[in-house]
């Protein structure tokens, strides 16, 4: 029978007119910050966030005062999540080793892992103030050894997001700014009279933030381009429709363009899931968004076997992949394209997003084919060095000179020949 598409999402014709508009607004704003610095940042903040405090940067006193207003249980919950994220990041850091080898006598080659010096983290506000993004970026950068980590989050309708500020502070941010959107990204990447520029910007955000990151990339490093969140559930006859529906809709609430997909070997489960999604949408508080994401971007694929399910899952290369099958480990052993894998019904995407310890900044739009998500290693540069004894220099120099001449690089050859003359025939 082969694969059947029981429900297809919108075809991927990009909404290019809208993209073009966003791109123009961002380009103009970036140019403005380049030319007019703080003044431009202030005007953009007034325009987009109606926010123009005396200083965008919070003082130590202000931060302490804000943190003191956060309920104790919230602080404890944030600390629980941060402990898990810190410990997993530390374990990942321990897997990175410096290398030094002497492959020819007298020739020492090595690599060193050096943290980036400064990083700017964006933590979104708006409908969903993403407190968890503070742990994922600020904390991970700190574990990696980044000396200066600054963080920006927008005010929400003129209010300070207390829990987000607390999370940034507890994660170890060195400077905290109440600043959102393009103006935050540009200020961090370009620098102004009062904000010193950083070497790398990370974190998710809306279409404007994502486009600003794209346009600033190259001038600064980035974590990855974050498109709308994606969730794939791979399920067989052992899964139940309530769970499949809950886990797809639970991520669909992120935004109206967030794809949710089901790949299943069970036609019965596929049909039940459609009914169950309809039932849950009646009571889900965020159904206004989740419904659009499911109707426009939801898909259901019916396959003949677990092997075929694995092939189709790799083809989709989704950000989050939940495995609700008899033997989840089959996918851990065989799947190659995913941001994060959630094995078995006991875990789910929300655990990964908020608390369990793996990083939630993950590849979308097929990027899982060539990259993993954010981790300590993204904040670390693996750089190389070499040291050579005089005898080895004379020996290597002869090879080097001939290889340079082969390419007509006379000046290159001379660098090598100088060493042959100086260190040879001793």
C-alpha positions as CSV (number, residue, x, y, z in Angstrom):
1,X,0.0,0.0,0.0
2,X,2.8,2.5,0.9
3,X,2.4,5.8,2.5
4,X,-0.9,7.6,2.4
5,X,-1.4,11.2,3.2
6,X,-4.6,11.4,5.3
7,X,-4.2,15.1,5.9
8,X,-1.9,17.6,4.2
9,X,-0.8,21.0,5.5
10,X,-0.5,24.2,3.5
11,X,1.9,23.8,0.6
12,X,5.1,25.7,1.4
13,X,4.6,28.6,-0.9
14,X,6.2,31.3,1.3
15,X,4.2,34.4,2.0
16,X,6.8,36.4,0.2
17,X,5.1,39.8,0.2
18,X,4.9,39.8,4.0
19,X,8.5,38.5,4.3
20,X,9.7,41.3,2.1
21,X,7.9,43.9,4.3
22,X,9.5,42.5,7.5
23,X,12.9,42.5,5.8
24,X,12.6,46.2,4.8
25,X,11.5,47.4,8.2
26,X,14.4,45.5,9.9
27,X,17.0,46.8,7.4
28,X,15.9,50.4,8.0
29,X,15.9,49.9,11.8
30,X,19.4,48.4,11.8
31,X,20.8,51.2,9.7
32,X,19.2,53.7,12.0
33,X,20.9,52.1,15.1
34,X,24.2,52.1,13.2
35,X,24.0,55.8,12.6
36,X,22.2,57.2,15.6
37,X,22.9,54.6,18.4
38,X,21.0,55.1,21.6
39,X,18.7,57.7,20.2
40,X,17.5,55.3,17.5
41,X,17.1,52.5,20.0
42,X,14.9,54.7,22.2
43,X,12.7,55.9,19.3
44,X,12.2,52.3,18.1
45,X,11.3,51.2,21.6
46,X,8.8,54.0,21.9
47,X,7.3,53.1,18.6
48,X,7.1,49.3,19.0
49,X,6.8,48.9,22.8
50,X,5.7,52.4,24.0
51,X,8.6,52.1,26.4
52,X,11.2,54.8,27.1
53,X,12.6,54.6,30.6
54,X,15.5,56.7,31.9
55,X,17.8,53.8,31.3
56,X,17.0,50.5,29.5
57,X,19.5,48.7,31.7
58,X,18.3,47.6,35.1
59,X,20.5,48.4,38.1
60,X,21.5,45.8,40.7
61,X,19.0,47.4,43.1
62,X,16.1,47.3,40.6
63,X,16.9,43.6,39.8
64,X,16.9,42.7,43.6
65,X,13.6,44.5,44.0
66,X,12.0,42.8,41.0
67,X,13.2,39.3,42.2
68,X,11.9,40.0,45.7
69,X,8.4,40.4,44.2
70,X,8.4,37.0,42.6
71,X,6.5,34.3,44.6
72,X,8.8,31.8,46.4
73,X,7.3,28.8,44.6
74,X,8.1,30.4,41.2
75,X,11.7,31.0,42.3
76,X,12.0,27.4,43.5
77,X,10.6,26.1,40.2
78,X,13.0,28.3,38.2
79,X,15.9,27.0,40.3
80,X,14.8,23.4,39.8
81,X,14.8,23.8,36.0
82,X,18.1,25.7,36.1
83,X,19.8,23.0,38.1
84,X,18.8,20.3,35.5
85,X,19.9,22.5,32.6
86,X,23.2,23.4,34.3
87,X,24.0,19.8,35.1
88,X,23.3,18.6,31.6
89,X,25.3,21.5,30.1
90,X,28.2,20.7,32.5
91,X,28.2,17.0,31.4
92,X,28.3,18.2,27.7
93,X,31.1,20.6,28.4
94,X,33.1,17.7,30.0
95,X,32.9,15.9,26.6
96,X,34.9,18.6,24.9
97,X,38.7,18.0,25.1
98,X,41.7,20.0,24.0
99,X,43.9,18.0,21.6
100,X,47.7,18.0,21.0
101,X,49.6,15.6,18.8
102,X,53.1,15.2,17.5
103,X,52.4,13.5,14.2
104,X,55.9,14.1,12.7
105,X,58.9,14.2,15.2
106,X,59.3,17.9,16.2
107,X,55.9,19.0,14.8
108,X,53.3,19.8,17.5
109,X,49.7,20.4,16.3
110,X,46.8,21.1,18.7
111,X,43.4,22.5,19.1
112,X,42.0,24.5,22.1
113,X,38.4,25.1,23.0
114,X,38.0,28.8,23.8
115,X,34.6,30.3,24.9
116,X,33.3,33.3,23.0
117,X,34.1,36.5,25.0
118,X,30.6,38.1,25.0
119,X,27.1,36.9,24.2
120,X,23.7,38.7,23.9
121,X,20.6,36.7,24.8
122,X,17.1,37.6,23.6
123,X,14.2,36.4,25.8
124,X,10.8,36.9,24.1
125,X,7.9,38.6,25.8
126,X,4.4,39.2,24.4
127,X,1.6,36.6,24.7
128,X,4.1,34.0,26.0
129,X,6.8,35.5,28.1
130,X,9.4,32.7,27.7
131,X,11.0,32.5,31.1
132,X,12.6,29.2,30.0
133,X,14.6,30.9,27.3
134,X,16.6,32.7,30.0
135,X,17.9,29.3,31.3
136,X,18.5,27.9,27.9
137,X,20.7,30.8,26.6
138,X,22.1,32.7,29.6
139,X,22.9,29.7,31.7
140,X,24.3,27.6,28.9
141,X,26.6,30.5,27.9
142,X,27.8,30.9,31.5
143,X,28.5,27.1,31.8
144,X,30.5,27.4,28.6
145,X,32.7,30.0,30.2
146,X,31.5,33.2,28.4
147,X,32.8,36.1,30.5
148,X,30.1,38.7,29.6
149,X,26.5,37.5,29.0
150,X,23.9,40.3,28.5
151,X,20.2,39.7,28.2
152,X,17.3,41.6,26.7
153,X,13.6,41.1,27.2
154,X,10.7,43.5,26.2
155,X,8.3,45.1,28.7
156,X,4.8,43.6,28.3
157,X,2.2,46.3,27.8
158,X,4.4,48.7,29.8
159,X,4.9,46.1,32.6
160,X,8.1,44.5,33.8
161,X,8.0,40.7,33.4
162,X,9.2,39.8,36.9
163,X,9.6,36.1,36.5
164,X,11.7,36.5,33.3
165,X,14.0,39.0,35.0
166,X,14.4,36.7,38.0
167,X,15.3,33.8,35.7
168,X,17.9,36.0,33.8
169,X,19.4,37.1,37.1
170,X,19.5,33.5,38.6
171,X,21.0,32.2,35.4
172,X,23.9,34.6,35.9
173,X,23.3,37.4,33.3
174,X,25.9,40.2,33.7
175,X,23.7,43.0,32.4
176,X,19.9,43.0,32.0
177,X,18.0,45.4,29.6
178,X,14.3,45.9,29.3
179,X,14.4,46.2,25.6
180,X,12.6,44.2,22.9
181,X,12.4,43.5,19.1
182,X,14.7,44.7,16.4
183,X,16.1,47.5,18.7
184,X,17.3,44.9,21.2
185,X,19.0,42.7,18.5
186,X,20.6,45.7,16.8
187,X,21.8,47.3,20.1
188,X,23.5,44.0,21.2
189,X,25.1,43.3,17.8
190,X,26.1,46.8,16.8
191,X,26.6,48.4,20.1
192,X,25.6,52.0,21.1
193,X,27.0,54.7,23.4
194,X,25.6,52.8,26.5
195,X,25.5,49.2,25.3
196,X,28.8,47.5,24.5
197,X,28.5,45.2,21.4
198,X,28.7,41.4,21.8
199,X,30.3,38.7,19.7
200,X,27.2,36.5,19.3
201,X,23.4,36.8,19.7
202,X,21.1,34.0,20.6
203,X,17.5,33.3,21.4
204,X,14.1,32.9,19.7
205,X,11.6,35.7,18.9
206,X,8.9,36.9,16.5
207,X,9.3,37.4,12.7
208,X,11.1,40.8,13.3
209,X,13.6,39.4,15.8
210,X,14.3,36.4,13.6
211,X,14.8,38.7,10.5
212,X,17.1,41.0,12.6
213,X,19.2,38.0,13.6
214,X,19.4,36.9,10.0
215,X,20.6,40.4,8.8
216,X,23.1,40.8,11.7
217,X,24.6,37.3,11.2
218,X,28.1,37.6,10.0
219,X,28.8,40.7,11.9
220,X,28.1,38.6,15.0
221,X,27.6,34.8,15.4
222,X,24.2,33.3,16.1
223,X,22.9,30.1,17.6
224,X,20.6,29.1,14.8
225,X,17.7,30.5,12.8
226,X,14.5,29.7,14.7
227,X,11.4,29.2,12.6
228,X,8.0,28.3,14.0
229,X,8.0,25.3,16.4
230,X,7.5,21.9,14.9
231,X,6.1,18.7,16.6
232,X,6.0,15.2,15.1
233,X,4.4,12.3,16.9
234,X,5.3,8.8,15.6
235,X,2.8,6.3,16.9
236,X,1.7,2.7,16.5
237,X,-1.3,0.7,17.8
238,X,0.0,1.0,21.4
239,X,-0.5,4.8,21.5
240,X,-3.7,6.5,22.5
241,X,-5.4,9.3,20.7
242,X,-5.9,11.5,23.7
243,X,-2.1,11.7,24.2
244,X,-1.3,12.2,20.6
245,X,-3.9,15.1,20.3
246,X,-2.7,16.7,23.5
247,X,0.9,16.7,22.5
248,X,0.3,18.1,19.0
249,X,-2.1,20.8,20.1
250,X,0.1,21.6,23.1
251,X,2.8,22.8,20.7
252,X,0.4,24.2,18.1
253,X,-0.5,26.9,20.5
254,X,2.9,28.5,20.0
255,X,1.7,30.2,16.8
256,X,-0.6,29.9,13.8
257,X,2.2,28.6,11.6
258,X,3.5,25.9,13.9
259,X,3.4,22.5,12.1
260,X,2.1,19.4,14.0
261,X,2.3,16.0,12.4
262,X,1.4,12.4,13.1
263,X,3.1,9.5,11.4
264,X,1.3,6.2,12.3
265,X,1.0,2.6,11.3
266,X,-2.6,2.5,12.7
267,X,-5.5,3.9,10.6
268,X,-7.7,3.6,13.7
269,X,-5.4,5.8,15.7
270,X,-5.3,8.4,12.9
271,X,-9.1,8.6,12.8
272,X,-9.4,8.8,16.6
273,X,-6.8,11.5,16.8
274,X,-8.7,13.8,14.4
275,X,-11.9,13.4,16.5
276,X,-9.9,13.9,19.7
277,X,-8.2,17.1,18.4
278,X,-11.7,18.5,17.6
279,X,-12.9,17.6,21.1
280,X,-9.9,19.2,22.9
281,X,-10.1,22.4,20.8
282,X,-13.5,23.1,22.3
283,X,-11.9,23.6,25.8
284,X,-8.3,24.5,25.1
285,X,-7.8,28.2,26.3
286,X,-5.3,28.8,23.4
287,X,-7.6,27.2,20.8
288,X,-7.7,30.4,18.8
289,X,-4.1,29.8,17.7
290,X,-3.9,26.0,18.0
291,X,-6.9,25.5,15.7
292,X,-5.3,27.6,12.9
293,X,-2.0,25.8,13.3
294,X,-3.6,22.4,13.0
295,X,-6.0,23.3,10.2
296,X,-3.3,25.0,8.1
297,X,-0.2,23.1,9.0
298,X,-1.3,19.8,10.6
299,X,-0.5,16.6,8.7
300,X,-1.2,12.9,9.1
301,X,0.7,10.2,7.3
302,X,-0.3,6.5,7.4
303,X,2.5,4.1,6.8
304,X,2.9,0.3,6.5
305,X,5.7,-0.3,9.0
306,X,7.9,1.1,11.7
307,X,10.8,1.1,9.3
308,X,8.8,3.3,6.9
309,X,7.7,5.5,9.8
310,X,11.4,6.1,10.5
311,X,12.2,7.0,6.9
312,X,9.2,9.5,6.7
313,X,10.2,11.0,10.1
314,X,13.8,11.6,8.8
315,X,12.4,13.1,5.6
316,X,10.3,15.6,7.7
317,X,13.4,16.4,9.9
318,X,11.2,18.0,12.6
319,X,12.4,20.0,15.6
320,X,10.6,17.9,18.3
321,X,9.9,14.2,17.7
322,X,7.9,12.1,20.2
323,X,8.0,8.3,19.8
324,X,4.9,6.5,21.1
325,X,5.6,3.0,19.8
326,X,6.2,-0.5,21.3
327,X,10.0,-0.1,20.9
328,X,11.0,3.6,21.1
329,X,14.7,2.7,21.1
330,X,14.4,1.6,17.4
331,X,14.2,5.3,16.6
332,X,17.0,6.3,18.9
333,X,19.2,3.7,17.0
334,X,18.0,4.5,13.5
335,X,16.7,8.0,13.2
336,X,19.2,10.7,12.0
337,X,17.3,13.9,11.4
338,X,15.7,15.6,14.5
339,X,16.3,18.4,17.0
340,X,15.3,16.4,20.1
341,X,13.9,12.9,20.5
342,X,11.3,12.2,23.2
343,X,11.2,8.4,23.8
344,X,8.1,6.8,25.2
345,X,4.8,8.1,26.6
346,X,6.3,9.1,29.9
347,X,8.1,12.2,28.5
348,X,6.8,15.0,26.2
349,X,7.9,18.1,24.4
350,X,6.8,20.4,27.3
351,X,9.3,18.7,29.6
352,X,12.1,19.5,27.2
353,X,10.8,23.1,26.6
354,X,10.7,24.0,30.2
355,X,12.5,21.9,32.8
356,X,14.1,18.5,32.1
357,X,17.6,19.7,31.2
358,X,18.1,19.3,27.4
359,X,18.2,22.6,25.5
360,X,14.9,23.9,23.9
361,X,16.6,26.0,21.2
362,X,16.4,23.5,18.3
363,X,16.6,23.4,14.5
364,X,13.5,24.0,12.5
365,X,12.5,24.1,8.8
366,X,14.6,21.0,7.9
367,X,17.8,22.4,9.5
368,X,18.0,19.2,11.6
369,X,19.5,17.6,8.5
370,X,22.7,19.5,9.2
371,X,22.7,20.8,12.7
372,X,21.7,20.0,16.3
373,X,20.4,22.6,18.7
374,X,21.9,25.0,21.1
375,X,24.4,23.5,23.6
376,X,27.6,24.7,25.4
377,X,29.6,23.8,22.3
378,X,27.9,26.6,20.3
379,X,29.5,29.2,22.6
380,X,32.9,27.6,22.2
381,X,35.4,28.1,19.4
382,X,37.7,25.2,18.5
383,X,40.9,26.9,17.3
384,X,44.2,25.3,16.2
385,X,47.9,26.1,16.8
386,X,51.3,24.7,15.8
387,X,54.8,24.6,17.1
388,X,57.8,23.2,15.2
389,X,61.5,22.4,16.1
390,X,64.3,23.7,13.8
391,X,65.1,20.3,12.4
392,X,61.4,19.6,11.6
393,X,61.1,23.0,10.0
394,X,63.8,22.3,7.6
395,X,62.3,19.0,6.7
396,X,58.7,20.3,6.3
397,X,60.0,23.4,4.4
398,X,61.2,21.4,1.4
399,X,57.8,19.8,1.0
400,X,56.1,23.1,1.5
401,X,58.3,25.0,-1.0
402,X,57.6,22.4,-3.8
403,X,53.8,22.5,-3.1
404,X,53.8,26.3,-3.1
405,X,55.7,26.4,-6.5
406,X,53.2,23.8,-7.9
407,X,50.5,26.5,-7.4
408,X,52.7,29.4,-8.6
409,X,52.9,30.9,-5.1
410,X,56.5,32.2,-5.2
411,X,56.2,34.3,-2.0
412,X,54.7,31.4,-0.1
413,X,57.6,29.2,-1.3
414,X,60.0,31.8,-0.1
415,X,58.6,31.6,3.5
416,X,59.4,27.9,3.4
417,X,62.8,28.2,1.7
418,X,63.9,30.8,4.3
419,X,63.5,28.2,7.0
420,X,65.2,25.5,4.9
421,X,68.3,27.8,4.5
422,X,68.2,28.9,8.2
423,X,67.5,25.6,9.9
424,X,68.8,23.0,7.4
425,X,72.2,21.2,7.2
426,X,73.1,21.9,10.9
